[in-house]
Amino acid sequence: MMAAIVKQEPPTPAPQLSHNHHQKQLICDQLYAASELMLSGNYSHAQGILARLNHHLPSPISPPHKNPIQRSGFYFKEALQMQMAFGMSNSIPTPSNGMLKMCAYKLLSEVSPIIQFMNFTSNQTLLETVGDSDYIHIIDFDIGFGAQWASFIQELPRKKNNNLNGGCSLKITAFASPSTHHPVELGLMHENLSQVAHEIGISFELEVVNFDSFDPNSFSVSGNEAVAVNFPVWSTLTHLSAIPSLLHFIKQLSPRVVVSLDRGCERTDLSFAQYLLNGLQYYEVLLDSIDAAKVPLHTTNKIEKFLLQPQIESMVMGKLQCPEPMPHWKTLFTAGGYSPVVLSSFSEAQADCVVKRTQVRGFHVEKRHTSLVLCWQNRELMTASAWKC
C-alpha cells in the first residue's frame, strides 16, 4: 500500500518580521523616490513624499522606542527636508553644542567598541611607523574632540624610553571646518592635549587650519619631521570632489603612512539616491548595535541627536554638492599612487581585545586583505586601513 504524500507548506513568516520588512521596503522606496525628484529639481513632489513619510517615521525622541530602520529613516528624511528648506548653508556651532557633542561621543564610547576600535587601531599603526622619531608631525583631517591624540601622546614616552632617548616633539596640524568646530571647543582641546603632553614631558604644538579655505601651496612640513596622516574617508563628506586633489596634496608631504577609516557608507561611486540608501542601511546597523547595549532611551537620544544626526546631515549635503558617481575612494587612492599596507598582528590582537572587553555579544573583528574590519552581526561597522605613497 502506497504511503500518502503530504504536501509541505512553506512556513508562514513571523508577523513582526514581515511587518518590519514591509516597513523597511516602504522607507527605502519613498526616500529613493524623494531623492530622485529632489535631484531633478522637483521639490514640491519630493516634499509631498517626505510629508507622507512623516506618518511612518515619527520623532525618535517621543516614546515608544522606535526600531533602528525607523530612526535611521527619520534622520535621512529630516536631512533631505533641511536641504530643501535651507540649501547648502552650514549651521555655525556654538560652545554649548560642542559640549553636547562631546558628551554624546563619550556615551557612544561607553556603549560601543567602535570608538576604541578606531582610536587604538589607528594609533598602533602610527606608533609603529613614527613612534620612535624625535620630531613627529601628524596631519589630521578628523581631529574630532582630540581623544585619540591624548592616548597617542601617553604612548610616546613608553616608546622613547625603550630606545633610551628623551621626550620627543609632537606637532598636530588639524584641518577643521568652522561649521563643525567652534573656537572655544578647539581652545579646550588644545589646553587638554598640552596638559597631557606637559605631564609626561614632551614638546607639543597644535595648529588648526581652516579646511574650507586652505591653500595647499602655502603649506609645508619641516625636513626633519616624521610625517604621518590621519585621513578617514568621512572627513571629505562635504568635499567629495576635492578627494583627488587632497590625495595629491598629502602625497607631496611624503608621509611615512596614511591611516584611513571608512564605514562602508562613504561610497563615492554611487548615485545620490543609491548613496542615501547605502547610508540608511549603515545607520540601521549601527543603531541596532547600540540598542543591543540596552541603554536608557535618553542615552541613545543624546548619541543620535548630537553625534549621528549631524553626520547624516553632512552626508546628504555633501553628496548633493557632488551628486554624480565618482570612482570608488579606494580606486582614487590607488590612482593617486597609494598602495595598501598590511596592518600588524599586534593591531589585530589589540582590536580583538577591544571587542572581547565589550559586554555586548555580537561584535567581532575580521581581517580582510590588508584591512581590519569591525562587524556587528556579520555586518560591517568600521574598516581600518593603512597606505603608503
N, C-alpha and C positions, 0 to 999 in steps of 0.2 A: 504494500500500500504506500503510495507516494505521500511524502510529508507536505503539509500545506505551506505554501510560500507566503510569508508575512512581509508585506511592504513596509520598508523602513522610512518613516517620515523624518525629514531633517529637523533637528532641534529648533525650537522656537527661541529666537534671541530674547534675552532678558529685556523687559520693558524699559528699564532705566538706560541700558546700553544703547538700545535702539533709539531712544529719545535723544541721548547725548550725541549720537552720530548724526541724526537728522538736524539737531541744533547746530552742530559744527558745520555741516554742509551748507545750511542756510546762511550762517555768518560769513563763511568763505565766499559763497556766491554773491551775496549782497555787497561785501566790501570790494570784491573784484569788479563788479559792475560799476560801483560808485567811483572807483579809482580810474577806470577806463573813461567814464564820462567826464570826470574832472580833468583828466589829461587832455581831452579833446576840447575843453573849454565850456562844456555843457554843465555849468554849475547848478542850474535850477533843478535839472533832473537828478544830479548827484545828491543834492540836498534832500530831495524827496525820498531817495532810497535810504539815506542815513537817518532821516526822521523816522521812517518806518522801523529801522533797526533799533531805535530807542526803546521800543516795546519789548524787544528780546534781550537788550543789553542795558539793564538798569545800573545805576551807580554802584560800584563795589563797596562803597563806604556804608551804605544802608544794609541792615540785616534783611533776610538771612544771608549767610556766606555764599557767594557765587562760585561756580566751578571755574577752573582755570581758563577754559576757552571763552567763557562769558567775560571774564575780566580782561583777558588779552584783547578780545574783540572790542570791548568798550574803549580801551585806551587807543587802539588804532582808529576807531570811529571818531573819537574826540580829536585825535591829531589831524585827521582829514578835515573835519569841520573847522578846526582852528586855522588851517592853511587857507581855506576858502574865505574865512572871515577876516583874517589879518594879513594874508600873503606871506612873504618870505622874511618878515621882520622878526628879529630875535628879542625876547624879553631881557631886560637888564637885571641881573641877580642882585639881591640885597644881602647885607651881612646876616640877617636872621635866616634867610633862605639857605645860605651856606651852612649855617649851624644845623638846620633841619636835615640837609643832605648828609652832613657828616654823621648825624645821629642814625639816619637810615642805613648808611654804609656800615656803621658799627653793628647795627642789628642784623644786617644780612650776613656779616662775617661770623656772627654767633650762631645763626641757624642753618648756614650752608657752608660747605667746604670750598665754594667757588672762589672766594676772595683769597683764601690761603693758598689754594692751588695756583692761582695767578701769580701771587707775590713770591712764594717760595720757589716755584719753578723758574720764573724769570731771574730772580736774584741768584739762584745757584749757577745758572749759566753765565751770568755777568761776573760772579766771583771767580769762577773757573777761568774766565778769559782775561779779566783786567785786575782781579783782586790782589795780585802780587806787585802791581805797579806803584810807583811813588806818586805819580800825578794822574789821577783818574778824572775823566770828563764824560759824564753821562748826558746824552741828548735825549730828552724825554718829551714825547708827544702826547702823553696822557698822565700828567702829574697827579690828577685827582686830588686827594687830601694829603698826599705825601707819606701815607702809612707804609708803603713799600720801601721808601728810602730810609725811614727810621730803622727798620730791621736790617737793611743793607749796610748802613753805617755801623751798626752794632757788630756785624760780622767782620768788618775790615781789620780791626786790631788783632783779632784772632789769627787772621791770615798773615798779617805783618809780623806778629810775634813768632810765628812758626818759621819765618825767614830771618829772624834775629835782626829786624830793622825797626826803626822808629815808626811813629804815626805817619800816615800818608796825607795827601791833599786831595780833596774831592770837590769837584765843581759840577753842579747840575744846571743845565740850561733847559728850562721848561717852556715849551711852546703852548700857550694858553690863550683862549679867546675871552674877551670881555663879556661875551654872552654866557659864559659858563663859570667864570671866576671873578668874584668881587675883590678889589684891592685889599680889603680888610681880611678876607679869607686867605689870600696869598701871604699877607703880612704875618698872620698867626702861624701859617705853615712854616715860613722862613724862621720865625722865632723858635718854634718847636724843634726843627731839624738842627738849627745852630746849637741849641742847648744839648741835644743828644751828642752831636759831634764834639762839643767842648768837654763834656763829661768823660769822654773816652780819649781825648787828646789828639784829634785830627783837625786839620785845617778844612774849613767848609765855606763854600760860596754858592748861592742860588741866584741865578739870573733868569728873569721872566721875559719872554719875547712874545709880542702880540702875534698870534698865529694867523689872524685875519689879514694882516698888512705887512708882514715882514719881507725884507728884500734879501734873497739868498746871496746876492753879490756882496752884501755888506757884512756877511757872517763868516767867521774864520775860527780855526782852533789852533792852539799852540803846538809846535812840532814835538815838544817833549811829553805831550799828554797821550795817555792810552784812552782812546775814544771808543765808547760803546753807545748803542742807540736802543731806546725802548720805543717801539713803533707798533702798538696794537692797531689792527685794521680799522676798528671803530673810531679811532682818533681822526679819521678823514671822512666821517659820515657826512659832514656838511661841506666837504671839499673833494668830492669824488673825482671830478675832472682833473684835479691837481695831483693825483697819485703818481703818475709818471714823472712829473717834474720834481715832486718831493723825493722820490726814489733816486733821481739823478743828483739832487742836492745832497742827500745823505751819502751817496757813493763818493762824492767829491771830498767828504770829510775823512775818508779812509778809515772807517771804524773797524775795530777788531771783530765785532759781532753786532748783528742787528737782531734783537729779540722781538718776536711778534706774538700776538694773541688774536684769535678770532673765535666767534661764537657760532659760526655756521650760517648766520643770517646776514653777513656782510657780502652778499652775492652780487658783485658788481656786474656780472654777466647776465642778469635777469632784467626783464622789462619792469616798469613801475608796478603794475598790478601783481606780477609774479613775486617781485621783491617784497611787497607788502604781505602776501600770503605766506611767504617763507618766514618773515619776521613774526607774523601772527602765530605760526606753529612753534617757533622757537620759544616765544614768551609763554605759550601754553605749557611747554615742557618745564621751563624754569619755575613758573608759578606752581606747577604740580609738585616739583621737588621741594619748594618752600612749604607748601601745605602739609607735606609728609612729616615735617618737624612738629606739627601740632601746636603751633604758637598761637597766642591770642590774636583775635581779629584786629585789635588796634595796632599790633606789631606789624602784621602783614600790610595793613593800610598805610603805615608810615613808609615802609620799604617801597611799596608800589607808587605812592603819590610823589615822594621826594627823590626817588632814585630811578625806578623803572619807567614811569610815565615820561619824564624828561628825555630818557634815552629813545623812547619810541617817537616822541615828537621830533627829535633830531633826525632819526631815520627817515621819517616821512618828508620833512623839509629838505633834507639833503638829496634824496632821490628825485624830488620834484625839480630841483635845480639842475639835475643831470639825469633825465628820465630814460635816455636811450641806453641799451645794453652796451657795456664795455667788456673787454676781456676779463676773465676771472682774475682776482687780485694776485693769485699765485703765478698766473701767466705774466702779469705785469712785472712781478719780481724777477722771474727768470729772464724775461725780455730785457730787463734793466741791468742784467749782468750779475744777478744774485744767485747763489747756489745754497741749497739747504744743508744744515749741519746736524749731525746726529746728536740728540741730547744724551747726556751721560747717564750711566746706570745709577749713579748716585741721585741724579734728578728724578729718575723713575722711582727709586726706592723712597725718596722723600715725598713724592706725590702719593704713593701708596700709603705711606704713613699718615698723611693728612686725611685720607679717606677712612682709614681704619679708626682714627680718633673721632670720627663723626658718629654721633649716636644713631642717626637715621640710617637704616639699611636701604640699599638700592643704588648707591653711588659706586662706581669703580673706575679705574684708570686703564686705558688701552694704549699700547704702543703701535702707532700706525706709521710705517715707513720711518721717517726721521722725527716725527712729532709725538707728543703725548696728549691724549685726549681724556678729559674728564666727562664721564657719561652718567646720566640718570636713567635707570631702567632701559639701558642699551641705546639711549638717545643722546646725541652729542650736546654738551653744555658749553665746553670751552676747550680749545686746542692751543697748545703752546708749541712754538717752533723757533728755530734759530737759523740765521742766514749769514753768509759771508759774501763779500763783493770785492 
